[in-house]
Amino acid sequence: MALSIVHRATGIALYFGTLLLAWWLIAAASGPTAYANVQAFTGSFIGKLIVFGYTWSLMHHLFSGIRHLVWDLGYGFKANEREALSWGALVAGISLTVLVWIIAYAVGGGR
């Protein structure tokens, strides 16, 4: 039940994170000064924390959505299956978020 609530919360977080993504795209189209402002924000500690949270929200929402899809197909309703799906969504979301950030820093995105 707690992960269903988190799934809804991450959906809301994705809405606000998408506004941040739109800000970045508009700034990129607006010119170097606007883009530099967005990059300064996202390069700050708080900006990186927000972008990390957005990444986790995206990954968690993805895997939680897959969990709901499995249920929609009529599988995974036994107690042990529900628990395994819940833990799987939680671990996969965290793991993929960390992996994405490690790869981003490895290719030079974290400068």
trRosetta pair geometry for C-beta under 8 A, 3 or more apart (Angstrom, degrees):
i j d omega theta_ij theta_ji phi_ij phi_ji
1 4 5.6 -52 -154 29 37 114
1 5 6.8 35 150 -16 66 101
2 5 5.7 -54 -157 35 37 111
2 6 6.4 36 146 -18 68 105
3 6 5.1 -48 -142 39 42 115
3 7 6.2 54 151 -29 66 97
3 64 6.3 -163 162 -118 103 117
3 67 7.8 -5 128 82 133 165
3 86 4.9 174 11 -146 154 99
3 89 6.4 108 -176 81 143 131
3 90 6.5 -101 -107 -61 128 103
4 7 5.4 -43 -149 27 33 118
4 8 6.9 32 151 -15 60 100
4 64 7.9 158 -102 -170 41 123
5 8 5.8 -53 -156 35 35 110
5 9 6.4 34 147 -18 66 107
6 9 5.4 -54 -145 40 36 114
6 10 6.1 37 155 -20 68 103
6 60 6.8 -72 140 156 111 138
6 64 7.3 -159 94 -88 92 156
7 10 6.0 -53 -146 36 27 108
7 11 6.7 35 150 -23 59 103
7 60 7.4 -144 -100 139 59 95
7 61 6.4 117 -150 -119 68 64
7 64 4.1 -159 -103 146 110 149
7 65 7.5 146 -153 -57 118 61
7 68 7.5 116 -164 -40 162 125
8 11 5.5 -50 -155 29 34 117
8 12 6.9 33 149 -16 64 100
9 12 5.7 -52 -154 35 37 110
9 13 6.3 38 147 -19 67 105
10 13 5.2 -49 -143 39 39 115
10 14 6.2 48 153 -27 66 99
10 56 7.9 -111 -124 118 118 73
10 57 4.1 174 -153 -153 90 80
10 58 7.8 -161 175 -46 113 22
10 60 5.1 -144 -99 87 163 113
10 61 4.3 -158 120 -63 125 99
10 64 7.2 127 47 28 141 144
11 14 5.7 -49 -150 29 30 114
11 15 7.1 39 148 -24 59 97
11 61 6.0 130 -70 -125 63 129
12 15 5.6 -45 -160 22 38 116
12 16 7.1 25 150 -6 65 102
13 16 6.0 -60 -154 43 37 104
13 17 5.9 37 150 -19 70 111
13 53 6.8 -107 -173 146 136 101
13 54 6.9 -161 151 -107 101 57
13 57 4.1 -128 98 -119 127 154
14 17 5.4 -55 -137 43 33 113
14 18 6.1 40 158 -27 65 103
14 54 7.4 111 -108 -151 52 77
14 57 5.4 -166 -61 134 77 122
14 58 6.3 113 -106 -83 107 68
14 61 6.0 -23 -45 -14 137 166
15 18 5.9 -56 -154 30 25 111
15 19 7.2 29 146 -19 58 99
16 19 5.5 -43 -158 26 41 116
16 20 7.0 43 144 -17 64 98
17 20 5.3 -47 -156 32 43 115
17 21 6.5 45 145 -19 68 101
17 50 7.7 175 -108 163 87 88
17 53 7.6 -153 -85 102 124 84
17 54 3.5 141 -134 -126 137 113
17 57 6.3 171 -14 63 151 140
17 58 7.4 -116 101 -49 156 99
18 21 5.2 -45 -146 36 41 116
18 22 6.3 46 150 -21 66 100
19 22 5.5 -49 -147 35 33 113
19 23 6.5 41 149 -24 63 101
20 23 5.5 -48 -150 31 33 116
20 24 6.6 35 150 -19 63 102
20 50 6.9 177 -104 139 164 124
20 51 7.6 -149 135 -88 147 75
20 54 6.7 -109 58 -78 140 154
21 24 5.6 -52 -152 34 33 113
21 25 6.5 30 152 -16 66 105
21 54 7.9 164 -45 179 100 151
22 25 5.7 -55 -146 39 33 109
22 26 6.1 32 156 -18 67 107
23 26 5.9 -56 -144 39 27 108
23 27 6.2 27 155 -19 63 110
23 38 6.1 167 132 -113 96 123
24 27 5.8 -58 -147 38 27 111
24 28 6.4 30 153 -22 63 105
24 38 5.1 151 -109 170 64 148
24 42 7.3 30 -94 -38 119 146
25 28 5.6 -51 -147 33 32 113
25 29 6.5 23 155 -11 64 106
26 29 5.9 -61 -151 42 32 106
26 30 6.0 33 151 -28 67 112
26 34 7.5 -82 119 151 75 139
27 30 5.4 -56 -140 34 32 115
27 34 4.0 -153 -145 137 78 97
27 35 4.7 142 142 -85 96 50
27 37 6.6 -132 -141 62 137 94
27 38 4.2 157 62 -17 169 136
28 34 8.0 -113 -34 99 20 103
28 35 5.2 76 -96 -101 48 114
28 38 7.8 -69 -45 50 71 149
30 33 7.9 -77 118 65 100 78
30 34 3.9 7 88 40 125 157
30 35 7.1 175 62 -39 85 78
31 34 5.5 89 60 18 74 100
31 35 6.8 -141 102 -4 35 98
32 35 5.6 -61 -141 43 30 112
32 36 6.0 36 160 -25 68 106
33 36 5.8 -53 -148 33 28 112
33 37 6.8 32 152 -21 61 102
34 37 5.7 -51 -156 29 34 114
34 38 6.8 29 151 -14 65 103
35 38 5.9 -55 -151 37 35 108
35 39 6.1 33 152 -17 68 109
36 39 5.5 -55 -142 41 32 112
36 40 6.2 39 155 -26 65 103
37 40 5.7 -51 -149 31 29 113
37 41 6.7 26 153 -16 62 103
38 41 5.7 -55 -154 36 34 110
38 42 6.2 18 156 -6 70 109
39 42 6.0 -58 -136 47 31 100
39 43 5.7 31 161 -21 65 115
40 43 5.9 -60 -140 41 23 111
40 44 6.8 35 155 -35 59 99
41 44 6.0 -50 -159 14 31 113
41 47 4.6 144 146 -91 60 135
42 47 4.1 -161 -122 165 24 128
42 48 6.9 95 174 -67 58 54
42 50 7.8 -102 -120 67 70 107
42 51 5.7 64 -152 -45 99 136
43 47 6.1 18 33 75 26 141
43 48 7.1 22 -156 -51 21 97
44 47 4.4 93 53 8 80 108
44 48 6.9 -148 89 -6 39 85
45 48 5.9 -57 -149 37 27 108
45 49 6.3 29 153 -20 63 108
46 49 5.5 -53 -148 36 33 115
46 50 6.4 34 153 -20 65 104
47 50 5.7 -54 -149 35 32 110
47 51 6.3 26 154 -14 66 107
48 51 5.7 -55 -143 42 33 109
48 52 6.1 38 154 -22 66 105
49 52 5.6 -51 -145 36 29 113
49 53 6.4 31 153 -18 62 106
50 53 5.6 -54 -149 38 31 112
50 54 6.4 34 150 -21 64 104
51 54 5.4 -47 -146 34 35 115
51 55 6.4 40 151 -21 64 101
52 55 5.6 -52 -150 34 32 113
52 56 6.4 29 152 -15 65 104
52 97 7.3 84 -169 176 74 116
52 101 6.7 22 -116 -86 93 140
53 56 5.7 -53 -145 39 33 109
53 57 6.2 37 153 -22 65 105
54 57 5.6 -51 -146 35 31 114
54 58 6.4 33 154 -20 63 105
55 58 5.8 -55 -151 34 30 112
55 59 6.4 21 155 -12 65 108
55 97 5.1 125 125 -138 102 92
55 100 6.0 -157 -169 85 132 140
55 101 6.8 125 107 -56 167 98
56 59 5.8 -59 -144 42 32 106
56 60 5.8 28 161 -16 69 111
56 93 6.4 76 -164 158 71 100
56 94 7.0 18 -134 -102 106 53
56 97 4.4 20 -91 -108 71 156
57 60 6.0 -56 -138 42 25 106
57 61 5.9 24 161 -19 63 113
58 61 6.0 -59 -144 38 22 109
58 62 6.4 28 154 -24 60 107
59 62 5.6 -52 -150 31 31 116
59 63 6.6 16 160 -7 65 106
59 92 7.4 -150 165 125 102 74
59 93 4.3 140 120 -147 95 69
59 94 7.8 172 106 -41 133 19
59 96 4.6 -178 -147 84 136 115
59 97 4.8 -142 27 -58 153 87
59 100 7.5 -154 -64 -4 134 137
60 63 6.2 -62 -147 43 30 100
60 64 5.8 26 157 -15 68 113
60 89 6.9 77 -156 159 66 91
60 90 7.4 20 -129 -115 100 45
60 93 3.5 59 -86 -151 64 154
60 94 7.7 43 -77 -46 97 59
60 97 7.8 -5 -36 -44 83 126
61 64 5.8 -56 -137 44 27 110
61 65 6.0 35 156 -25 62 107
61 93 8.0 102 4 -118 39 128
62 65 5.8 -60 -154 33 24 112
62 66 6.7 24 150 -18 61 102
62 93 7.3 154 53 -101 87 90
63 66 5.4 -44 -149 31 39 114
63 67 6.6 47 148 -23 63 99
63 88 7.2 -145 175 124 122 77
63 89 4.1 161 127 -141 105 72
63 90 8.0 -146 102 -28 135 22
63 92 4.5 155 -113 87 156 122
63 93 5.0 -131 31 -57 132 89
63 96 7.8 159 -41 15 126 137
64 67 5.3 -45 -152 30 38 118
64 68 6.6 38 148 -17 64 100
64 89 4.8 90 -79 -174 60 142
64 93 7.4 9 -28 -58 89 136
65 68 5.6 -51 -150 37 36 111
65 69 6.4 42 148 -23 65 102
66 69 5.3 -49 -148 33 35 116
66 70 6.6 41 151 -22 64 98
66 89 7.2 177 61 -101 95 100
67 70 5.8 -49 -154 30 32 113
67 71 6.8 29 148 -14 62 104
67 76 7.5 -140 -162 135 71 163
67 85 4.6 125 -136 166 104 111
67 86 7.0 85 -145 -80 154 45
67 88 7.4 153 -85 76 109 103
67 89 4.8 -44 -39 -61 134 135
68 71 5.5 -53 -152 38 38 113
68 72 6.3 42 148 -23 68 103
69 72 5.4 -50 -146 34 34 114
69 73 6.5 33 153 -18 64 103
70 73 5.8 -57 -154 36 31 110
70 75 5.2 -73 175 75 85 102
70 76 4.8 49 132 0 117 143
70 85 6.3 -147 70 -124 147 139
71 74 7.7 68 179 -61 35 13
71 75 7.1 -112 -93 66 30 54
71 76 5.7 -84 -79 72 68 113
71 77 6.9 102 -131 -72 85 81
71 85 7.9 128 -49 146 95 169
74 77 7.8 -45 -178 -21 46 119
75 81 7.4 -119 158 172 74 146
76 81 4.3 -156 -144 146 56 118
76 82 6.2 116 160 -76 84 54
76 84 7.9 -124 -140 66 100 97
76 85 5.1 51 -163 -42 137 145
77 81 6.6 18 39 75 23 129
77 82 6.7 24 -150 -57 25 103
78 81 4.4 83 58 10 85 110
78 82 6.9 -156 85 -10 39 86
79 82 5.8 -54 -147 34 28 111
79 83 6.4 25 157 -16 63 107
80 83 5.7 -53 -147 38 33 112
80 84 6.3 34 153 -21 65 106
81 84 5.7 -53 -144 37 31 111
81 85 6.3 31 156 -18 65 106
82 85 5.9 -57 -148 38 28 110
82 86 6.3 29 154 -20 64 108
83 86 5.7 -55 -147 36 31 112
83 87 6.3 25 158 -12 66 107
84 87 6.0 -56 -143 42 29 106
84 88 5.9 34 155 -24 63 111
85 88 5.5 -54 -142 37 28 116
85 89 6.4 29 158 -20 63 104
86 89 6.0 -54 -150 33 28 108
86 90 6.5 24 154 -15 62 109
87 90 5.6 -57 -147 40 33 112
87 91 6.0 25 159 -13 69 110
88 91 6.1 -58 -138 43 26 103
88 92 5.8 23 163 -17 64 114
89 92 6.0 -57 -137 41 24 108
89 93 6.1 26 162 -21 61 110
90 93 6.1 -59 -149 34 23 110
90 94 6.6 14 159 -10 61 109
91 94 6.0 -60 -147 42 30 106
91 95 5.9 27 158 -19 67 114
92 95 5.8 -57 -138 41 27 110
92 96 6.0 21 166 -14 65 111
93 96 6.3 -58 -140 39 22 103
93 97 6.3 25 158 -21 60 110
94 97 5.8 -58 -150 35 28 113
94 98 6.4 23 157 -14 65 107
95 98 6.0 -59 -150 38 29 107
95 99 6.1 28 153 -19 65 111
96 99 5.4 -53 -142 40 34 115
96 100 6.2 39 157 -23 67 102
97 100 5.9 -53 -149 33 28 110
97 101 6.6 20 155 -12 62 107
98 101 5.9 -60 -149 41 31 107
98 102 6.2 33 153 -21 66 106
99 102 5.7 -52 -144 35 31 111
99 103 6.3 28 157 -16 64 106
100 103 5.9 -58 -150 39 28 109
100 104 6.2 31 152 -22 65 107
101 104 5.4 -49 -141 35 34 114
101 105 6.3 30 159 -15 66 104
101 110 7.8 70 -175 -73 78 127
102 105 6.0 -58 -149 40 29 105
102 106 6.1 31 152 -24 64 110
103 106 5.4 -55 -143 35 31 115
103 107 6.4 16 162 -8 66 107
104 107 6.5 -65 -148 42 25 97
104 109 4.0 -66 178 62 84 136
104 110 6.1 101 119 -43 89 93
105 108 7.8 76 -175 -53 31 8
105 109 6.3 -86 -77 62 31 80
105 110 3.7 -3 -112 1 81 140
108 111 5.9 4 -176 -35 72 110
